[in-house]
Amino acid sequence: MAPKAAIRMANLTHGNGKRSLAGTQRHAKRQDEVSRKRSIGDPLQNYAWSKAGLGMANGGCDIIRAHQIHLEQTGAGQRANSAPAMHLLAVVSPAWLLETGDPRETSNPRVKDLILEAQLWAEDWCGPGSVFHVRYDTDERGAGVVDILVAPVRMQRHKTGAERPTISGRKAREELLAQERAFDPAATTATAAMQSSWARWCQAHLDPRIERGTPKRLTRREHVHAEVYGQIRDEVREELRASLRAEVREELARSEVEAAHKLAQAAIERLNEEVARHKAKVASARSRFYRARATSQARLRMFSRQLKKLEEGRASMEAEQAALRRAREGSDPHLDHLRSLIKAFEAASPADRAHGTRQAIAGSLAIHKDLERLVLGKKHPTFDALMDALEAAWRENPGNPNLHPGGRAASSLSRGAPHTRPGYP
């Protein structure tokens, strides 16, 4: 967007009012309420020049004295009902000043050029030496505005016919309007002529890009006083700040919700991972339990089979023990008889052993094996001698079946039949 140039003009008055020389001086020195409200910096840093001095502390803002000096220098008089001076505001866009530095710093080269060219432009159509005060405020929020106080001097004929130099802003404006009509025949007011003149001056001496603002007759806009504009601006800014704060709060709330959602998502993912690990552990434990149960059941079945075999073995053993008890009970009489025979055999002479007991020995021969296996459990020396005698008797009488070890007596005893030989109890 191209930078703009504009002019504001107001006639000063006599007396002590706001638009008087005295009121303008109070404003320049930051002694009125309006200037104190606007000021946001050090007013001593403002550029202030007048015909009374340079700098705020050295007469640059002594407007009344500067105006008096101007009258003395020009020898001009003042009419009672005419304005003692014009207050011009030469404006350019602050963005144009920002291109070379801070628009509120007088060290900015474009700020310096703007101050100089504004004064030269005013003296170009008001007359040389007509400007008696120039100021550029750096302690306010705004920028790009040069305050110019100018008192054009024109010759005026009095009733006596004599001409005298007189302060006349009206005549200077009329001359400017006549000049501008040569460039713009549509110009009808001195204010419009000043707008066009200042824009061309800026294009020629500051920057060709600078354009004149759109004429009021086209925009239909009404000029708003600086105080009213400042109040409206502050209200709009406050509304914008409130809206911006609300948007920021909403964005922060949205960010917090998004952050909380992300944290919740992360927590859910971690929880799902924990659940998955827990399920894996449970499945592994269940698998181990099933394997252990299957192993235990297999071992239980094996133990049951072994227990059954043990029960069967115990029953068989008990049956064998019962049979053994019965055999032992049946063999006890034979054992007693045999012991008596052994004692008798040991007490007899050899001849009696060979003849007197041969028949009894033959009857007892058939059960010697069962007695030895079931009762004695080992061989007896006397019993061996008895058997040797029995064998010798059998060799002497081979035809006697009672003397043979495999005879009827032996067979009947081996089958478990009761033995009823003569001489047995």
C-alpha positions as CSV (number, residue, x, y, z in Angstrom):
1,M,0.0,0.0,0.0
2,A,1.4,3.4,-1.0
3,P,2.2,5.9,1.7
4,K,-0.3,8.8,2.0
5,A,0.1,12.6,2.6
6,A,-2.5,14.8,4.3
7,I,-2.9,18.3,5.8
8,R,-5.0,19.6,8.6
9,M,-5.5,23.3,9.2
10,A,-7.1,25.4,11.9
11,N,-7.1,29.2,12.6
12,L,-5.8,30.2,16.0
13,T,-7.6,32.8,18.0
14,H,-6.8,35.6,20.4
15,G,-7.3,35.2,24.1
16,N,-6.6,32.2,26.3
17,G,-8.8,29.5,24.8
18,K,-7.8,26.0,23.6
19,R,-7.2,27.1,20.0
20,S,-5.5,30.4,21.0
21,L,-1.8,31.1,20.9
22,A,-1.7,30.7,24.7
23,G,-3.6,27.3,24.5
24,T,-1.3,26.1,21.8
25,Q,1.7,27.1,23.9
26,R,0.4,25.2,26.9
27,H,-0.1,22.1,24.8
28,A,3.4,22.3,23.3
29,K,4.9,22.6,26.8
30,R,2.7,19.7,28.0
31,Q,0.9,21.9,30.5
32,D,-2.6,21.0,29.6
33,E,-4.7,17.9,30.5
34,V,-4.9,16.6,26.9
35,S,-1.1,16.6,26.3
36,R,-0.5,14.9,29.7
37,K,-2.9,12.1,28.7
38,R,-1.3,11.7,25.3
39,S,2.3,11.8,26.5
40,I,3.9,8.3,26.9
41,G,7.6,9.4,26.8
42,D,9.9,12.3,27.6
43,P,8.6,15.6,26.1
44,L,12.1,17.1,26.3
45,Q,13.0,14.7,23.4
46,N,10.5,16.4,21.1
47,Y,11.8,18.5,18.2
48,A,10.8,22.1,19.0
49,W,11.9,25.2,17.1
50,S,10.6,28.7,17.2
51,K,11.8,32.2,16.5
52,A,12.4,32.3,20.3
53,G,14.8,29.4,20.4
54,L,15.5,25.7,19.7
55,G,14.4,22.9,22.1
56,M,11.6,22.7,24.6
57,A,13.8,24.0,27.4
58,N,15.3,26.8,25.3
59,G,12.4,28.7,23.9
60,G,11.4,26.2,21.2
61,C,7.8,26.1,22.7
62,D,7.6,29.8,23.7
63,I,4.9,30.4,21.0
64,I,3.6,33.7,22.3
65,R,7.1,35.2,22.4
66,A,8.0,33.7,19.0
67,H,4.8,35.2,17.5
68,Q,5.7,38.6,18.9
69,I,9.2,38.3,17.5
70,H,7.7,37.4,14.1
71,L,5.5,40.6,14.2
72,E,8.5,42.6,15.1
73,Q,10.6,41.1,12.3
74,T,7.9,41.6,9.6
75,G,6.4,44.8,10.9
76,A,3.0,43.3,10.4
77,G,0.0,44.3,12.2
78,Q,-3.1,42.3,13.2
79,R,-6.7,43.0,12.6
80,A,-8.9,42.7,15.6
81,N,-11.2,40.0,14.2
82,S,-8.6,38.1,12.1
83,A,-6.7,35.0,13.2
84,P,-3.2,35.7,14.5
85,A,-1.8,32.5,12.8
86,M,-2.7,29.3,11.2
87,H,-2.0,25.9,12.8
88,L,-1.0,23.3,10.1
89,L,-0.6,19.6,10.6
90,A,1.6,18.1,7.9
91,V,1.1,14.4,7.9
92,V,2.7,11.4,6.1
93,S,2.1,7.7,6.8
94,P,4.2,6.4,9.8
95,A,4.9,3.2,7.8
96,W,7.0,5.3,5.4
97,L,9.1,6.6,8.3
98,L,9.4,3.1,9.7
99,E,11.3,2.0,6.6
100,T,14.4,3.9,7.8
101,G,14.0,3.6,11.6
102,D,11.8,4.4,14.5
103,P,9.1,7.0,13.4
104,R,9.3,8.5,17.0
105,E,13.0,9.1,16.8
106,T,14.3,12.5,15.5
107,S,17.5,10.7,14.5
108,N,15.6,8.9,11.8
109,P,16.7,10.5,8.5
110,R,13.2,10.5,7.0
111,V,11.9,12.2,10.2
112,K,14.5,15.0,9.7
113,D,13.5,15.3,6.0
114,L,9.8,15.5,6.9
115,I,10.3,18.3,9.4
116,L,12.5,20.3,7.0
117,E,10.2,19.9,4.0
118,A,7.0,20.7,5.9
119,Q,8.5,24.0,6.9
120,L,9.7,24.7,3.4
121,W,6.4,23.8,1.9
122,A,4.5,26.2,4.3
123,E,6.8,29.1,3.6
124,D,6.6,28.3,-0.2
125,W,3.0,29.5,-0.4
126,C,2.7,31.5,2.8
127,G,5.9,33.5,2.2
128,P,9.5,33.3,3.4
129,G,9.9,33.6,7.1
130,S,6.2,33.2,7.7
131,V,6.7,30.1,9.9
132,F,7.5,31.0,13.5
133,H,7.1,27.6,15.2
134,V,7.8,23.9,14.1
135,R,7.3,20.9,16.4
136,Y,7.6,17.1,16.0
137,D,6.2,15.2,19.0
138,T,8.0,11.9,19.9
139,D,6.3,11.4,23.2
140,E,2.9,10.5,21.8
141,R,1.5,7.2,20.5
142,G,1.1,8.6,17.0
143,A,3.9,9.6,14.5
144,G,4.4,11.3,11.2
145,V,2.8,14.6,12.2
146,V,4.6,18.0,12.0
147,D,3.0,20.9,13.9
148,I,3.5,24.2,12.0
149,L,2.5,27.7,13.2
150,V,2.5,30.1,10.3
151,A,1.5,33.8,10.1
152,P,1.4,34.9,6.4
153,V,2.0,38.6,5.8
154,R,0.2,40.4,3.1
155,M,-0.2,44.0,2.2
156,Q,-3.6,45.4,3.0
157,R,-5.1,48.8,2.0
158,H,-6.7,50.8,4.8
159,K,-9.4,53.4,4.7
160,T,-6.9,56.1,4.4
161,G,-5.6,54.5,1.2
162,A,-2.3,53.5,2.7
163,E,-1.0,49.9,2.5
164,R,0.3,48.2,5.5
165,P,1.7,44.7,6.1
166,T,-0.9,42.6,7.9
167,I,-1.2,39.0,9.1
168,S,-3.7,37.4,6.7
169,G,-4.1,33.6,6.4
170,R,-7.2,34.0,4.3
171,K,-5.3,35.8,1.5
172,A,-2.6,33.2,1.5
173,R,-5.1,30.4,1.2
174,E,-6.9,32.1,-1.6
175,E,-3.6,32.5,-3.5
176,L,-2.9,28.8,-3.0
177,L,-6.3,27.8,-4.3
178,A,-5.8,29.9,-7.4
179,Q,-2.5,28.2,-8.0
180,E,-3.9,24.7,-7.5
181,R,-6.7,25.2,-9.9
182,A,-4.1,25.3,-12.7
183,F,-3.4,21.6,-11.8
184,D,-6.9,20.6,-10.7
185,P,-9.8,22.7,-12.0
186,A,-12.1,20.7,-9.7
187,A,-10.5,22.1,-6.6
188,T,-13.0,24.4,-4.9
189,T,-11.7,25.0,-1.4
190,A,-8.4,26.1,0.1
191,T,-8.3,23.0,2.2
192,A,-8.5,20.7,-0.8
193,A,-5.8,22.9,-2.5
194,M,-3.5,22.4,0.5
195,Q,-4.0,18.6,0.3
196,S,-3.0,18.5,-3.3
197,S,-0.1,21.0,-2.9
198,W,1.4,19.1,0.1
199,A,1.1,15.7,-1.7
200,R,2.9,17.0,-4.8
201,W,5.6,18.6,-2.6
202,C,6.1,15.2,-0.8
203,Q,6.4,13.4,-4.2
204,A,8.9,15.9,-5.4
205,H,11.1,16.2,-2.3
206,L,10.5,13.1,-0.1
207,D,9.3,10.0,-2.1
208,P,7.5,9.7,-5.5
209,R,5.4,6.9,-4.0
210,I,3.6,9.2,-1.6
211,E,0.0,9.8,-2.7
212,R,-2.7,12.3,-1.8
213,G,-5.4,11.0,0.3
214,T,-8.8,10.4,-1.3
215,P,-10.8,13.7,-1.4
216,K,-13.5,14.1,1.2
217,R,-16.1,14.8,-1.5
218,L,-15.5,11.2,-2.7
219,T,-15.2,9.4,0.6
220,R,-18.0,11.4,2.3
221,R,-16.1,11.0,5.6
222,E,-16.3,13.5,8.4
223,H,-13.1,14.6,10.1
224,V,-12.9,13.2,13.6
225,H,-11.2,15.3,16.3
226,A,-8.0,13.8,17.6
227,E,-9.5,13.5,21.1
228,V,-12.6,11.8,19.9
229,Y,-10.6,9.6,17.6
230,G,-8.2,8.7,20.4
231,Q,-11.1,7.7,22.6
232,I,-12.7,5.7,19.9
233,R,-9.3,4.1,19.1
234,D,-8.7,3.2,22.7
235,E,-12.2,1.6,22.9
236,V,-11.6,-0.3,19.7
237,R,-8.2,-1.4,20.9
238,E,-9.7,-2.6,24.2
239,E,-12.3,-4.5,22.4
240,L,-9.7,-6.0,20.1
241,R,-7.6,-6.9,23.2
242,A,-10.5,-8.4,24.9
243,S,-11.4,-10.4,21.8
244,L,-7.8,-11.4,21.3
245,R,-7.5,-12.5,25.0
246,A,-10.7,-14.5,24.6
247,E,-9.3,-16.1,21.4
248,V,-6.0,-16.8,23.2
249,R,-7.9,-18.3,26.2
250,E,-9.9,-20.5,23.8
251,E,-6.8,-21.5,22.0
252,L,-5.1,-22.3,25.3
253,A,-8.1,-24.3,26.4
254,R,-8.2,-26.1,23.1
255,S,-4.4,-26.8,23.4
256,E,-4.9,-28.0,27.0
257,V,-7.8,-30.3,25.8
258,E,-5.7,-31.6,23.0
259,A,-2.8,-32.2,25.4
260,A,-5.1,-33.9,27.9
261,H,-6.5,-36.0,25.0
262,K,-3.0,-37.0,23.9
263,L,-2.1,-37.9,27.5
264,A,-5.3,-39.9,27.8
265,Q,-4.5,-41.7,24.6
266,A,-1.0,-42.4,25.7
267,A,-2.4,-43.7,29.1
268,I,-4.9,-45.9,27.2
269,E,-2.2,-47.3,25.0
270,R,0.0,-48.1,28.1
271,L,-3.0,-49.6,29.8
272,N,-3.7,-51.8,26.7
273,E,-0.1,-52.8,26.7
274,E,-0.3,-53.8,30.4
275,V,-3.6,-55.7,29.7
276,A,-2.0,-57.5,26.8
277,R,1.0,-58.4,28.9
278,H,-1.3,-59.5,31.8
279,K,-3.3,-61.7,29.3
280,A,-0.1,-63.2,28.0
281,K,1.0,-64.0,31.6
282,V,-2.4,-65.5,32.4
283,A,-2.3,-67.6,29.2
284,S,1.2,-68.8,30.0
285,A,0.2,-69.6,33.6
286,R,-3.0,-71.3,32.4
287,S,-0.9,-73.4,30.0
288,R,1.6,-74.3,32.7
289,F,-1.3,-75.2,35.0
290,Y,-3.0,-77.5,32.4
291,R,0.4,-79.2,31.7
292,A,1.0,-79.7,35.4
293,R,-2.5,-81.0,35.9
294,A,-2.1,-83.4,33.0
295,T,1.2,-84.6,34.4
296,S,-0.4,-84.9,37.9
297,Q,-3.3,-86.9,36.5
298,A,-0.9,-89.2,34.6
299,R,1.1,-89.7,37.7
300,L,-2.1,-90.3,39.7
301,R,-3.2,-92.9,37.2
302,M,0.3,-94.5,37.4
303,F,0.1,-94.5,41.2
304,S,-3.4,-96.0,41.1
305,R,-2.1,-98.8,38.8
306,Q,0.9,-99.3,41.1
307,L,-1.4,-99.3,44.2
308,K,-3.7,-101.8,42.5
309,K,-0.7,-104.0,41.8
310,L,0.5,-103.6,45.4
311,E,-3.0,-104.5,46.6
312,E,-3.0,-107.5,44.3
313,G,0.5,-108.4,45.4
314,R,-0.5,-108.0,49.0
315,A,-3.5,-110.3,48.5
316,S,-1.3,-112.9,46.8
317,M,1.2,-112.6,49.6
318,E,-1.5,-113.0,52.2
319,A,-2.7,-116.1,50.3
320,E,0.8,-117.5,50.2
321,Q,1.3,-116.7,53.8
322,A,-2.0,-118.5,54.6
323,A,-0.9,-121.5,52.5
324,L,2.5,-121.4,54.3
325,R,0.7,-121.3,57.6
326,R,-1.4,-124.2,56.7
327,A,1.6,-126.2,55.4
328,R,3.5,-125.4,58.5
329,E,0.6,-126.5,60.7
330,G,0.3,-129.7,58.7
331,S,4.0,-130.4,58.9
332,D,4.4,-129.8,62.6
333,P,3.4,-133.4,63.6
334,H,5.8,-134.8,61.0
335,L,8.5,-132.5,62.2
336,D,8.0,-133.6,65.8
337,H,8.0,-137.3,64.7
338,L,11.1,-136.8,62.7
339,R,12.9,-135.1,65.6
340,S,12.0,-138.1,67.8
341,L,13.4,-140.4,65.1
342,I,16.5,-138.4,64.9
343,K,17.0,-138.6,68.6
344,A,16.4,-142.3,68.6
345,F,18.7,-142.7,65.7
346,E,21.4,-140.8,67.4
347,A,21.0,-142.9,70.6
348,A,21.0,-146.3,68.8
349,S,23.9,-148.4,67.9
350,P,25.1,-148.8,64.4
351,A,23.5,-152.2,64.1
352,D,20.2,-150.9,65.3
353,R,20.5,-148.0,63.0
354,A,20.9,-150.4,60.1
355,H,18.1,-152.8,61.0
356,G,16.0,-151.5,63.8
357,T,14.9,-148.3,62.4
358,R,15.0,-148.9,58.7
359,Q,11.3,-149.3,58.3
360,A,10.6,-146.0,60.2
361,I,13.2,-144.2,58.2
362,A,11.7,-145.4,54.9
363,G,8.3,-144.0,56.0
364,S,9.7,-140.7,56.8
365,L,11.9,-140.4,53.7
366,A,9.1,-139.2,51.4
367,I,8.6,-135.9,53.4
368,H,12.2,-134.9,53.9
369,K,12.2,-132.5,50.9
370,D,9.0,-130.6,52.0
371,L,10.2,-130.4,55.6
372,E,13.6,-129.1,54.5
373,R,12.0,-126.4,52.2
374,L,9.1,-125.3,54.4
375,V,10.3,-125.8,58.0
376,L,14.0,-126.3,58.4
377,G,15.2,-124.0,55.7
378,K,18.7,-125.7,55.8
379,K,20.2,-129.2,56.0
380,H,20.7,-130.9,59.3
381,P,23.9,-133.1,59.8
382,T,21.9,-135.9,61.5
383,F,19.3,-135.8,58.8
384,D,21.9,-136.2,56.1
385,A,23.3,-139.2,57.9
386,L,19.7,-140.6,58.2
387,M,19.3,-140.2,54.4
388,D,22.5,-141.9,53.7
389,A,21.4,-144.9,55.8
390,L,18.1,-145.0,54.0
391,E,19.8,-145.1,50.7
392,A,22.0,-148.0,51.9
393,A,18.9,-149.9,53.1
394,W,17.2,-149.4,49.7
395,R,20.3,-150.7,47.9
396,E,20.1,-153.9,50.1
397,N,16.3,-154.3,49.5
398,P,15.6,-152.8,46.1
399,G,12.3,-154.4,45.7
400,N,10.7,-152.6,48.8
401,P,8.9,-149.5,47.5
402,N,8.7,-148.0,50.9
403,L,12.5,-147.5,50.9
404,H,12.6,-145.6,47.6
405,P,12.5,-141.9,47.7
406,G,9.9,-141.7,45.0
407,G,7.5,-144.2,46.6
408,R,3.9,-143.9,47.6
409,A,4.6,-142.1,50.8
410,A,6.7,-139.5,49.0
411,S,4.1,-139.0,46.3
412,S,1.2,-138.7,48.7
413,L,3.1,-136.1,50.8
414,S,4.1,-134.1,47.8
415,R,0.4,-133.9,46.8
416,G,-0.5,-132.6,50.2
417,A,-2.4,-135.9,51.2
418,P,-2.3,-136.9,54.9
419,H,0.4,-139.4,55.9
420,T,-0.9,-142.4,57.9
421,R,2.1,-144.8,58.2
422,P,2.2,-147.1,61.1
423,G,4.0,-145.6,64.0
424,Y,3.0,-142.0,63.2
425,P,0.9,-140.1,65.7
